[in-house]
Amino acid sequence: SVVSSVLFLIAIAMVYGATGTVNMADLAIKLAELDQGTRTLLHVMLLVAFGIKAAVFPLSFWLPDSYPTAPAPVTAVFAGLLTKVGVYAMVRTETLLFPGDSLNTPLMVVALLTMVVGILGALAQSDIKRLLSFTLVSHIGYMVFGLAMSSVAGLAAAVFYVAHHITIQTSLFLVTGLIERRGGSSSVDRLAGLAKLSPLLALLFFVPGMNLAGIPPFSGFLGKLGLMQAGVALGTPLAYALVIGGVLTSLLTLLAVARVWNRAFWRKAEDAEHPDPVLLAPPVPEGSTTPVRLLPRTMVGSTLGLVVLGVALTVFAGPLFHVADQSAAAMLDRSSYIQAVLGDGVAAPALALSGGEK
């Protein structure tokens, strides 16, 4: 985090040195007047800084080793918000400061590698927190894919997917905290029989797990479908490769979630490789000195609320996609923002959208 922040500050200093301003509306005009080499250097510096924050491959090495060490509620906040701050910064700079730039192709390659490498890492994990950390990295690739297409459809799908992923990933980390509390561990080698011990806990995991995997008709499926449609509309070989990579990543996400479900929830406690004694004991009331406790209502209530919100994203996907389309069009147009900041007499540089969109 410190390294990325230092890079960001250096990039800000370089931007100011090259343009004499750090006002983003002013930079949208002045950066276009720089020579290509200087502009590319500033662009790369900002992308690297934000890429570390967003945990895109190969700058994501820090996340799977740091997120699982924090308590589940803290990790849930980190997973839901912190990496999305990096994605948000990338969206703002790519659409406002460097629209349609030559780095869109490298961004698409990075998106593909982030998806595939992240989900392969998830499949190798036995700890649920580490598995979810790798899936978090993997699904950042979907958002970068939508951004790199520089089209209204792609960016709108990315905006929707960000909202979906914040809700679902936070829900799953909170559920993992409940699993630790009820089962005594977050390792699938020590967990078993949770569906029988706590059917509500099983439901709280199953719904967002299927949503993350993109099973119809959940919002994860709708967001990924929007990205795939935008990729097909773009029609380039790299876009088709990303569509295939996105489908493969979704299937492997389903496999990872299914492995957790089968081992932690479905099998019998005595079938676990290293069963925790907690699983073999009946639940006792809150406040007991025994290691097994009923799940606290406040923890269950907050998790249940987020799971319901994830389902609501599916129910209201139509209106939400409409808002996302409007947001994407406004970001790619840029003129309204620049004129609102600098005045109506300032003309914004024209932006050529990908895929023939106007």
Secondary structure, 3 states (H helix, E strand, C coil): CHHHHHHHHHHHHHHHHHHCCCCHHHHHHHHHHCCHHHHHHHHHHHHHHHHHHHCCCCCCCCHHHHHHHCCHHHHHHHHHHHHHHHHHHHHHHHHHHCCCCCCHHHHHHHHHHHHHHHHHHHHCCCEHHHHHHHHHHHHHHHHHHHHHCCCHHHHHHHHHHHHHHHHHHHHHHHHHHHHHHHHCCCECCCCCCHHHHCHHHHHHHHHHHHHHHCCCCCHHHHHHHHHHHHHHHHCCHHHHHHHHHHHHHHHHHHHHHHHHHHHHHHCCHHHCCCCCHHHHCCCCCCCCCCCCCCCCHHHHHHHHHHHHHHHHHHHCHHHHHHHHHHHHHHHHHCHHHHHHHHCCCCCCCCCCCHHHCC
